[in-house]
């Protein structure tokens, strides 16, 4: 059957043929001839998948890096130096896929965009796009549309391309690439007016006005997230401008800023409100204490170690008010107060005791040594001396390890042991006793005496009360004891008891009598003629001219002369 073609159909066929012709010309290579001198030199680091474009310096050499691009090369990408040959707006690639803005480097190796399923800007492979920066192609050099178009537009045919391997990506580093959610068909860098990403920017989530409690540490990034132009998470890129003082109530402007991988930015400003503190200020370090008689109690003393806080904020010491009043029984009362910015006032009180009483030592007494203990030496005597010793004080907390013990050998039969303890304000107690080995004659009942009423006659008869002696034959010989009494101030008396054994050996023991107690009013009917006549020469002080080198006060009883006896 013969078929006839109408004029209308013929016209349509002609138009279709002309359209196909233009389309074939459009996808063919562009007949652009190579320029004699390119403005740029392109270096491709295959190992790092990074492209760096160099411009000319003043001498015409390609030494100035002007642009860096992240790419994807492949196993078949050849190393070497080449000159670009042809350009294509769209190019059919291996595997029946398409690339935009292609430039041929050598043979089948081209610069081109990540491939599309069709010659259609909406059919980009998002999976391949997200591989940019890694080795992913067969041999061509894949780039974003923005980057490959830049080469297409700015690098004429004949531009030199050097492909090499190196550990460092290049002088400008390797740019990041944006990621696409699965199924996204557009390259967000495509300049097409139809690109849905054309006018999009990054976005924030959780950046809102907030109220925070006073004094509570606040992380300005807590709960704030950011998404890129394509919606992928870029929270780690958020930058914050501004700060807030959680110790100062008020309103603070905080600006959040973020730039995604394709250089698009977003900003958002919010208001943080720091609420006023509802607590009273507090004073830390206020405590009762003790001082020596010479210590000055003033503002400087009162504020030593004292700090004021409003919640956790340290307040200025100059704002602390101090009132010092003299209390009862040798003490001071210190009242503190401070008014904070929240108009609330904190107060505290401390009592300062004037301490003139030295510590009290317990468990110190004259000891009888065995021969083994005598021969053990000073170190062992010191251990023995500390056994069962206690120390007490009216204000300071003292422990036995604060007691200092000094041991001194006395001839070949005894040790002089001195104990010293000091409280926190410097009051010192010192007590000296003797540890004695009795091989022959011995003296018993000797110990230190304290608190003897002032004015007491410290006589030989007085100091020998309760003291007995026996010789090496176990015979009582108390009457053989000789006594030497010395004093420098009629308060502290040093008494040396001595006895000679049957074999002629002399044993001496030193004790101390302290006459610092309340005086006893004598009975007028018992006063002696000497007393009535006003004679002040006490028989017990007959040795006042003797050795007193160790009598430095009621607290220093170190024996330095016993060995001479």
BABA-888366 format. One record per residue (C-alpha): residue number from 1; residue in three letters; chain; x, y, z. Coordinates in steps of 0.2 Angstrom, whole numbers. Each point is the difference from the previous one (the first is absolute). Layout:
<pts>
> NUM,ALA,A,X,Y,Z
...
</pts>
This chain:
<pts>
> 1,UNK,A,0,0,0
> 2,UNK,A,7,17,-5
> 3,UNK,A,1,12,15
> 4,UNK,A,-1,19,-3
> 5,UNK,A,9,13,10
> 6,UNK,A,-9,16,3
> 7,UNK,A,9,17,1
> 8,UNK,A,-4,2,18
> 9,UNK,A,8,-17,4
> 10,UNK,A,15,4,-11
> 11,UNK,A,2,17,9
> 12,UNK,A,1,-9,17
> 13,UNK,A,13,-13,-6
> 14,UNK,A,11,14,-7
> 15,UNK,A,-1,9,17
> 16,UNK,A,4,-16,9
> 17,UNK,A,15,-3,-11
> 18,UNK,A,6,17,3
> 19,UNK,A,-2,-2,19
> 20,UNK,A,10,-16,-1
> 21,UNK,A,14,8,-10
> 22,UNK,A,1,14,13
> 23,UNK,A,0,-12,14
> 24,UNK,A,14,-11,-8
> 25,UNK,A,10,16,-2
> 26,UNK,A,-3,5,18
> 27,UNK,A,7,-16,7
> 28,UNK,A,14,-1,-12
> 29,UNK,A,17,7,4
> 30,UNK,A,2,18,0
> 31,UNK,A,11,6,-15
> 32,UNK,A,10,11,11
> 33,UNK,A,19,1,-5
> 34,UNK,A,14,0,13
> 35,UNK,A,6,16,6
> 36,UNK,A,19,4,-1
> 37,UNK,A,1,5,18
> 38,UNK,A,-12,-6,14
> 39,UNK,A,-3,11,15
> 40,UNK,A,0,-15,12
> 41,UNK,A,10,-16,3
> 42,UNK,A,-10,-15,8
> 43,UNK,A,8,-13,11
> 44,UNK,A,-9,-16,6
> 45,UNK,A,6,-9,15
> 46,UNK,A,-7,-17,-4
> 47,UNK,A,6,-7,17
> 48,UNK,A,-10,13,10
> 49,UNK,A,-14,3,-13
> 50,UNK,A,3,18,0
> 51,UNK,A,1,13,-14
> 52,UNK,A,10,16,1
> 53,UNK,A,0,14,-13
> 54,UNK,A,15,11,-1
> 55,UNK,A,1,18,-8
> 56,UNK,A,15,9,-6
> 57,UNK,A,11,10,10
> 58,UNK,A,9,17,-5
> 59,UNK,A,13,-10,-10
> 60,UNK,A,-14,-10,-9
> 61,UNK,A,3,-16,9
> 62,UNK,A,-14,-11,7
> 63,UNK,A,4,2,19
> 64,UNK,A,-15,8,7
> 65,UNK,A,-14,-12,7
> 66,UNK,A,-17,8,-4
> 67,UNK,A,-12,-14,3
> 68,UNK,A,-2,-18,7
> 69,UNK,A,-13,-13,-4
> 70,UNK,A,-4,-17,7
> 71,UNK,A,-1,-13,-13
> 72,UNK,A,-2,-19,-3
> 73,UNK,A,13,-8,-10
> 74,UNK,A,1,-19,-4
> 75,UNK,A,13,-14,-3
> 76,UNK,A,1,4,-19
> 77,UNK,A,4,19,3
> 78,UNK,A,17,1,-9
> 79,UNK,A,14,10,8
> 80,UNK,A,9,12,-11
> 81,UNK,A,-2,17,-8
> 82,UNK,A,-13,4,-13
> 83,UNK,A,-9,14,-9
> 84,UNK,A,-19,1,-1
> 85,UNK,A,-7,-5,-17
> 86,UNK,A,-19,2,-1
> 87,UNK,A,-15,6,10
> 88,UNK,A,-18,-6,1
> 89,UNK,A,-15,8,9
> 90,UNK,A,-7,-17,2
> 91,UNK,A,10,-16,-3
> 92,UNK,A,-6,-18,-2
> 93,UNK,A,11,-10,12
> 94,UNK,A,5,-18,2
> 95,UNK,A,-15,-10,6
> 96,UNK,A,-13,10,-9
> 97,UNK,A,0,14,13
> 98,UNK,A,3,19,-3
> 99,UNK,A,12,13,7
> 100,UNK,A,-1,19,-1
> 101,UNK,A,13,13,-5
> 102,UNK,A,12,-13,-6
> 103,UNK,A,18,4,-5
> 104,UNK,A,11,-13,-8
> 105,UNK,A,18,-2,7
> 106,UNK,A,6,-15,-10
> 107,UNK,A,-8,-14,-9
> 108,UNK,A,-15,-6,10
> 109,UNK,A,5,10,16
> 110,UNK,A,-11,16,3
> 111,UNK,A,-4,12,13
> 112,UNK,A,-19,-2,3
> 113,UNK,A,-14,2,13
> 114,UNK,A,-6,-15,10
> 115,UNK,A,-10,-10,-12
> 116,UNK,A,-19,1,-4
> 117,UNK,A,-11,-14,-5
> 118,UNK,A,-6,11,-14
> 119,UNK,A,4,16,-9
> 120,UNK,A,-10,8,13
> 121,UNK,A,5,11,15
> 122,UNK,A,-12,-9,12
> 123,UNK,A,7,-18,-2
> 124,UNK,A,17,2,9
> 125,UNK,A,6,-15,9
> 126,UNK,A,0,5,19
> 127,UNK,A,10,-16,4
> 128,UNK,A,14,5,-11
> 129,UNK,A,-1,18,5
> 130,UNK,A,3,-5,18
> 131,UNK,A,16,-9,-6
> 132,UNK,A,9,16,-5
> 133,UNK,A,17,1,8
> 134,UNK,A,3,-18,-2
> 135,UNK,A,6,-11,-14
> 136,UNK,A,-17,-4,-9
> 137,UNK,A,1,2,-18
> 138,UNK,A,7,-12,-14
> 139,UNK,A,13,13,-5
> 140,UNK,A,-9,17,-3
> 141,UNK,A,2,14,12
> 142,UNK,A,-17,3,8
> 143,UNK,A,-4,17,8
> 144,UNK,A,-15,10,6
> 145,UNK,A,-10,9,-13
> 146,UNK,A,6,17,7
> 147,UNK,A,18,-6,-1
> 148,UNK,A,0,-8,-17
> 149,UNK,A,-10,14,-8
> 150,UNK,A,14,12,7
> 151,UNK,A,13,-10,-10
> 152,UNK,A,-12,-1,-15
> 153,UNK,A,-2,19,0
> 154,UNK,A,17,6,5
> 155,UNK,A,13,-12,-6
> 156,UNK,A,1,1,-19
> 157,UNK,A,5,-16,-10
> 158,UNK,A,18,-2,0
> 159,UNK,A,1,3,19
> 160,UNK,A,13,-11,8
> 161,UNK,A,-6,-14,12
> 162,UNK,A,13,-9,11
> 163,UNK,A,-5,-16,9
> 164,UNK,A,11,-6,14
> 165,UNK,A,1,-8,17
> 166,UNK,A,4,8,16
> 167,UNK,A,-4,-2,19
> 168,UNK,A,-5,19,2
> 169,UNK,A,-15,5,-10
> 170,UNK,A,7,17,-5
> 171,UNK,A,4,17,6
> 172,UNK,A,-19,5,3
> 173,UNK,A,-4,-17,8
> 174,UNK,A,-15,-11,-5
> 175,UNK,A,-17,8,1
> 176,UNK,A,-15,-9,8
> 177,UNK,A,-14,-6,-10
> 178,UNK,A,-18,1,4
> 179,UNK,A,-10,-16,2
> 180,UNK,A,-17,-4,-7
> 181,UNK,A,-15,-10,7
> 182,UNK,A,-4,-16,-9
> 183,UNK,A,-10,3,-16
> 184,UNK,A,5,18,-2
> 185,UNK,A,1,3,-19
> 186,UNK,A,8,18,0
> 187,UNK,A,18,5,2
> 188,UNK,A,-2,15,13
> 189,UNK,A,14,10,-9
> 190,UNK,A,-9,-1,-17
> 191,UNK,A,-3,18,-5
> 192,UNK,A,-16,-5,-9
> 193,UNK,A,-15,12,4
> 194,UNK,A,-10,-16,2
> 195,UNK,A,11,-7,14
> 196,UNK,A,-11,-2,16
> 197,UNK,A,16,4,10
> 198,UNK,A,3,16,-9
> 199,UNK,A,-6,11,14
> 200,UNK,A,1,-11,15
> 201,UNK,A,12,2,14
> 202,UNK,A,5,-9,16
> 203,UNK,A,-13,-1,14
> 204,UNK,A,0,0,19
> 205,UNK,A,-10,-11,12
> 206,UNK,A,-1,3,19
> 207,UNK,A,7,18,-1
> 208,UNK,A,-14,8,10
> 209,UNK,A,-2,13,14
> 210,UNK,A,4,-8,17
> 211,UNK,A,0,4,18
> 212,UNK,A,14,-7,11
> 213,UNK,A,2,-1,19
> 214,UNK,A,12,12,8
> 215,UNK,A,17,-8,3
> 216,UNK,A,-4,-16,-10
> 217,UNK,A,14,-4,-13
> 218,UNK,A,-8,1,-17
> 219,UNK,A,6,-7,-17
> 220,UNK,A,-6,11,-14
> 221,UNK,A,0,-14,-12
> 222,UNK,A,-10,-12,10
> 223,UNK,A,-15,-5,-10
> 224,UNK,A,5,10,-15
> 225,UNK,A,2,-8,-17
> 226,UNK,A,3,5,-17
> 227,UNK,A,-3,-7,-18
> 228,UNK,A,8,4,-16
> 229,UNK,A,-8,6,-16
> 230,UNK,A,-4,-18,-4
> 231,UNK,A,-7,-4,17
> 232,UNK,A,15,-10,7
> 233,UNK,A,7,3,17
> 234,UNK,A,13,13,2
> 235,UNK,A,-2,3,19
> 236,UNK,A,19,-1,3
> 237,UNK,A,2,16,-11
> 238,UNK,A,-10,11,10
> 239,UNK,A,9,15,7
> 240,UNK,A,-7,11,14
> 241,UNK,A,3,19,2
> 242,UNK,A,-4,8,17
> 243,UNK,A,0,-7,18
> 244,UNK,A,-10,1,16
> 245,UNK,A,5,2,18
> 246,UNK,A,-10,-12,10
> 247,UNK,A,5,10,16
> 248,UNK,A,-8,16,-7
> 249,UNK,A,-19,0,-2
> 250,UNK,A,-5,8,-17
> 251,UNK,A,-3,-3,-18
> 252,UNK,A,13,-5,-12
> 253,UNK,A,1,-1,-19
> 254,UNK,A,7,-16,-7
> 255,UNK,A,3,-2,-19
> 256,UNK,A,2,-17,-8
> 257,UNK,A,9,-1,-17
> 258,UNK,A,3,-14,-12
> 259,UNK,A,8,-3,-17
> 260,UNK,A,-3,-16,-10
> 261,UNK,A,12,-9,-12
> 262,UNK,A,-6,10,-15
> 263,UNK,A,3,17,9
> 264,UNK,A,-17,4,4
> 265,UNK,A,-3,8,17
> 266,UNK,A,-14,3,13
> 267,UNK,A,-2,10,16
> 268,UNK,A,-12,1,14
> 269,UNK,A,0,11,15
> 270,UNK,A,-9,-5,16
> 271,UNK,A,-2,8,17
> 272,UNK,A,6,-9,16
> 273,UNK,A,-8,6,16
> 274,UNK,A,10,-3,16
> 275,UNK,A,-12,0,15
> 276,UNK,A,4,8,17
> 277,UNK,A,8,-11,13
> 278,UNK,A,-13,-3,15
> 279,UNK,A,13,-6,12
> 280,UNK,A,7,10,14
> 281,UNK,A,19,3,-1
> 282,UNK,A,11,-11,11
> 283,UNK,A,16,3,10
> 284,UNK,A,12,-14,-1
> 285,UNK,A,15,-2,12
> 286,UNK,A,-8,8,15
> 287,UNK,A,5,-10,15
> 288,UNK,A,4,2,18
> 289,UNK,A,19,1,4
> 290,UNK,A,13,4,13
> 291,UNK,A,14,12,0
> 292,UNK,A,15,5,11
> 293,UNK,A,-1,15,11
> 294,UNK,A,10,11,-12
> 295,UNK,A,-11,-3,-15
> 296,UNK,A,-10,15,-7
> 297,UNK,A,-18,-4,-4
> 298,UNK,A,-5,12,-14
> 299,UNK,A,-8,-1,-17
> 300,UNK,A,15,-8,-9
> 301,UNK,A,0,-13,14
> 302,UNK,A,-18,-3,-2
> 303,UNK,A,0,-2,-19
> 304,UNK,A,15,-12,0
> 305,UNK,A,-6,-16,-8
> 306,UNK,A,-18,7,-2
> 307,UNK,A,-9,0,-17
> 308,UNK,A,-17,6,-5
> 309,UNK,A,-11,-9,-13
> 310,UNK,A,-16,3,-9
> 311,UNK,A,-4,-18,-5
> 312,UNK,A,16,-5,-8
> 313,UNK,A,6,18,-5
> 314,UNK,A,14,7,11
> 315,UNK,A,-4,17,6
> 316,UNK,A,12,14,4
> 317,UNK,A,7,0,17
> 318,UNK,A,-1,19,1
> 319,UNK,A,-19,-2,1
> 320,UNK,A,1,-10,16
> 321,UNK,A,-5,10,15
> 322,UNK,A,9,-5,16
> 323,UNK,A,-4,5,18
> 324,UNK,A,12,-4,14
> 325,UNK,A,-6,1,18
> 326,UNK,A,10,-5,16
> 327,UNK,A,-9,-15,8
> 328,UNK,A,1,-8,17
> 329,UNK,A,14,-11,7
> 330,UNK,A,14,7,-11
> 331,UNK,A,-9,-2,-17
> 332,UNK,A,-6,10,-15
> 333,UNK,A,-16,-2,-9
> 334,UNK,A,1,3,-19
> 335,UNK,A,-17,3,-10
> 336,UNK,A,1,-1,-19
> 337,UNK,A,-13,5,-13
> 338,UNK,A,-1,3,-18
> 339,UNK,A,-14,6,-12
> 340,UNK,A,0,-7,-17
> 341,UNK,A,-6,6,-17
> 342,UNK,A,-17,-9,3
> 343,UNK,A,-3,11,15
> 344,UNK,A,2,-14,12
> 345,UNK,A,12,0,15
> 346,UNK,A,10,-14,7
> 347,UNK,A,7,0,18
> 348,UNK,A,12,-10,11
> 349,UNK,A,8,1,17
> 350,UNK,A,17,-6,7
> 351,UNK,A,7,0,18
> 352,UNK,A,19,3,2
> 353,UNK,A,7,-6,16
> 354,UNK,A,16,8,8
> 355,UNK,A,10,-16,4
> 356,UNK,A,14,3,13
> 357,UNK,A,0,-18,7
> 358,UNK,A,13,-12,-6
> 359,UNK,A,-5,-18,-4
> 360,UNK,A,-1,-13,13
> 361,UNK,A,11,-16,-1
> 362,UNK,A,-5,-16,8
> 363,UNK,A,8,-17,3
> 364,UNK,A,17,8,3
> 365,UNK,A,9,-7,16
> 366,UNK,A,17,-5,6
> 367,UNK,A,4,-18,-6
> 368,UNK,A,11,-14,7
> 369,UNK,A,10,-8,-14
> 370,UNK,A,6,-18,-2
> 371,UNK,A,18,-3,-5
> 372,UNK,A,-6,-5,-17
> 373,UNK,A,-10,16,-3
> 374,UNK,A,15,10,6
> 375,UNK,A,11,-8,-12
> 376,UNK,A,-12,2,-15
> 377,UNK,A,5,18,-3
> 378,UNK,A,-9,16,-2
> 379,UNK,A,-12,-5,-15
> 380,UNK,A,-7,-14,10
> 381,UNK,A,-2,12,16
> 382,UNK,A,-9,12,-11
> 383,UNK,A,-13,-14,-5
> 384,UNK,A,-2,-4,18
> 385,UNK,A,-2,18,4
> 386,UNK,A,-15,2,-12
> 387,UNK,A,-9,-15,7
> 388,UNK,A,-17,5,7
> 389,UNK,A,4,19,-1
> 390,UNK,A,-15,11,-4
> 391,UNK,A,-2,18,-3
> 392,UNK,A,-15,11,3
> 393,UNK,A,-4,19,-4
> 394,UNK,A,-15,11,4
> 395,UNK,A,-2,6,-18
> 396,UNK,A,13,-9,-12
> 397,UNK,A,-2,-18,-6
> 398,UNK,A,16,-8,5
> 399,UNK,A,5,-18,-2
> 400,UNK,A,15,-10,8
> 401,UNK,A,10,1,-17
> 402,UNK,A,1,19,3
> 403,UNK,A,10,-3,16
> 404,UNK,A,19,3,-3
> 405,UNK,A,11,-11,11
> 406,UNK,A,19,3,3
> 407,UNK,A,10,-14,8
> 408,UNK,A,17,4,8
> 409,UNK,A,11,-14,8
> 410,UNK,A,5,4,18
> 411,UNK,A,17,-8,5
> 412,UNK,A,-2,-19,-2
> 413,UNK,A,-16,-3,11
> 414,UNK,A,-14,12,-7
> 415,UNK,A,-8,10,-13
> 416,UNK,A,-7,17,1
> 417,UNK,A,-16,1,-10
> 418,UNK,A,-8,17,-5
> 419,UNK,A,-18,1,-7
> 420,UNK,A,-6,15,-9
> 421,UNK,A,-17,4,-8
> 422,UNK,A,-6,17,-8
> 423,UNK,A,-18,5,-3
> 424,UNK,A,-6,9,-16
> 425,UNK,A,4,17,7
> 426,UNK,A,17,-4,7
> 427,UNK,A,-3,-4,18
> 428,UNK,A,13,-13,5
> 429,UNK,A,1,-13,13
> 430,UNK,A,16,-8,5
> 431,UNK,A,3,-14,12
> 432,UNK,A,16,-9,5
> 433,UNK,A,2,-17,9
> 434,UNK,A,13,-12,3
> 435,UNK,A,1,-19,-5
> 436,UNK,A,12,-8,12
> 437,UNK,A,8,-17,1
> 438,UNK,A,3,-5,18
> 439,UNK,A,14,-13,2
> 440,UNK,A,3,3,18
> 441,UNK,A,-8,14,11
> 442,UNK,A,-16,7,-6
> 443,UNK,A,-11,15,3
> 444,UNK,A,-19,-1,-1
> 445,UNK,A,-15,13,1
> 446,UNK,A,8,13,-11
> 447,UNK,A,-11,9,-13
> 448,UNK,A,-3,18,-6
> 449,UNK,A,-11,11,10
> 450,UNK,A,-11,14,-7
> 451,UNK,A,-12,13,7
> 452,UNK,A,9,2,17
> 453,UNK,A,-8,15,8
> 454,UNK,A,11,15,-3
> 455,UNK,A,10,5,15
> 456,UNK,A,3,-18,6
> 457,UNK,A,17,-3,8
> 458,UNK,A,8,-12,-12
> 459,UNK,A,11,-8,13
> 460,UNK,A,10,-17,1
> 461,UNK,A,-13,-6,12
> 462,UNK,A,-14,5,-12
> 463,UNK,A,7,-8,-15
> 464,UNK,A,5,-16,9
> 465,UNK,A,-18,-4,5
> 466,UNK,A,-5,-17,-7
> 467,UNK,A,18,-4,-6
> 468,UNK,A,8,-16,6
> 469,UNK,A,16,-9,-4
> 470,UNK,A,8,-17,2
> 471,UNK,A,18,-6,-3
> 472,UNK,A,6,-15,-10
> 473,UNK,A,-2,-11,16
> 474,UNK,A,-19,5,0
> 475,UNK,A,3,10,16
> 476,UNK,A,-10,16,2
> 477,UNK,A,11,15,-2
> 478,UNK,A,-11,15,-2
> 479,UNK,A,10,10,12
> 480,UNK,A,15,-2,-12
> 481,UNK,A,-9,11,-14
> 482,UNK,A,8,17,-3
> 483,UNK,A,-10,13,-9
> 484,UNK,A,5,15,-10
> 485,UNK,A,-13,14,-3
> 486,UNK,A,2,14,-13
> 487,UNK,A,-11,13,-7
> 488,UNK,A,1,16,-10
> 489,UNK,A,-17,8,2
> 490,UNK,A,-7,-8,16
> 491,UNK,A,-13,-9,-11
> 492,UNK,A,9,-14,-9
> 493,UNK,A,11,-10,12
> 494,UNK,A,13,-13,-6
> 495,UNK,A,2,-14,13
> 496,UNK,A,14,-13,-1
> 497,UNK,A,-1,-15,11
> 498,UNK,A,16,-10,2
> 499,UNK,A,5,-16,10
> 500,UNK,A,17,-9,1
> 501,UNK,A,-1,-19,-1
> 502,UNK,A,10,-12,10
> 503,UNK,A,13,-2,-14
> 504,UNK,A,2,19,0
> 505,UNK,A,-10,3,-16
> 506,UNK,A,-11,16,0
> 507,UNK,A,-17,0,-8
> 508,UNK,A,-9,16,-3
> 509,UNK,A,-18,4,-5
> 510,UNK,A,-7,17,-5
> 511,UNK,A,-18,6,3
> 512,UNK,A,-8,17,-2
> 513,UNK,A,-12,10,12
> 514,UNK,A,-10,14,-7
> 515,UNK,A,-7,13,13
> 516,UNK,A,-13,8,-11
> 517,UNK,A,-16,-5,9
> 518,UNK,A,-12,11,10
> 519,UNK,A,9,7,16
> 520,UNK,A,-5,-7,17
> 521,UNK,A,-3,13,14
> 522,UNK,A,11,-6,14
> 523,UNK,A,-8,-3,18
> 524,UNK,A,7,15,10
> 525,UNK,A,1,-10,15
> 526,UNK,A,13,-12,-8
> 527,UNK,A,12,14,-7
> 528,UNK,A,18,-2,5
> 529,UNK,A,11,13,7
> 530,UNK,A,9,2,-17
> 531,UNK,A,-17,2,-9
> 532,UNK,A,-5,14,13
> 533,UNK,A,16,9,-2
> 534,UNK,A,-2,1,-19
> 535,UNK,A,14,-12,-4
> 536,UNK,A,-2,-6,-18
> 537,UNK,A,15,-12,-1
> 538,UNK,A,-9,-17,-1
> 539,UNK,A,11,-14,5
> 540,UNK,A,-6,-11,-14
> 541,UNK,A,8,12,-12
> 542,UNK,A,18,-1,7
> 543,UNK,A,6,-6,-18
> 544,UNK,A,-7,15,-9
> 545,UNK,A,18,4,-6
> 546,UNK,A,1,-17,-8
> 547,UNK,A,-2,-5,-18
> 548,UNK,A,-16,8,-8
> 549,UNK,A,5,-1,-18
> 550,UNK,A,-16,-10,-5
> 551,UNK,A,-12,11,10
> 552,UNK,A,-7,10,-15
> 553,UNK,A,-18,-1,6
> 554,UNK,A,-14,-11,7
> 555,UNK,A,-1,-9,-17
> 556,UNK,A,18,-4,-3
> 557,UNK,A,7,-14,11
> 558,UNK,A,15,-7,-10
> 559,UNK,A,13,-7,12
> 560,UNK,A,18,5,-5
> 561,UNK,A,9,-2,16
> 562,UNK,A,-5,-17,7
> 563,UNK,A,15,-9,-6
> 564,UNK,A,11,11,11
> 565,UNK,A,-7,-9,15
</pts>
